[in-house]
Amino acid sequence: MNSDTYKTIIGSSSGIYKEKGSRFVSVAIPVTDQDQIKLVIEKIRKEHHDAKHHCYAYILGHERLIWRVNDDGEPSGTAGRPILGQINSLGLTNIIIVVSRYFGGTLLGVSGLINAYRSAAASALANAKITEKTVNEYYEITFPFSSLNDVMKVLKEENLGQSEQLFDLECRIKLNFRKSVQEKVLNRFSRIEGLTHRYIDTY
């Protein structure tokens, strides 16, 4: 996998695993920030309000550095980590998997719980559509109107994405491009008279 690509899922997917009367209902959902994650967990708690546990794991960011697991009252290490393991096995990011457990009256033991949460997470991922996305850099460039033709030439030749444009005596464009071409693009912009650039974000 290239340094400027990452794998995630398109849309939500669900799965289920049954063991000794207990049902483990799983859902995998694409997310990009902590606020989304809170909303997802709240929604699932309401939807499965009669489930005894809502355990989850998530990973965020193209570098996969932000992650968390939650056992929600199950014995430590028996739920969140097995779920995370399934996310890691596919190298995914920007994803949360929540597994809601309906207790069936029979204790499964530590190994049984680990297997159940792992299997439920795997079931949701088996039904998920996985995609590879590029890591993009987002910039704002400012330049005099007299340099517009030079700027447009770079935008067209480098196939840069644009989100906002303002053409006046001083022009402004918000744009994005793959991280791997950052040096080439900024180098071309540096040769355009009066152009300045401002870094916004990477994702």
Protein Blocks (a to p, Z undefined) as FASTA:
>chain_A
ZZkbccddedjddddddeehiacdddddddfbfklmmmmmmmmmmmmmmbfbdcdddded
jklpaccddeehpaehilmmmmmmmmmmnopahiacddddddehiaebjmlmmmmmmmmm
mmmmmmpccddddddddddddddfklmmmmmmmmmmnopacfbdcddfbdcddddddfkl
mmmmmmmmmmpghiacddfbdZZ
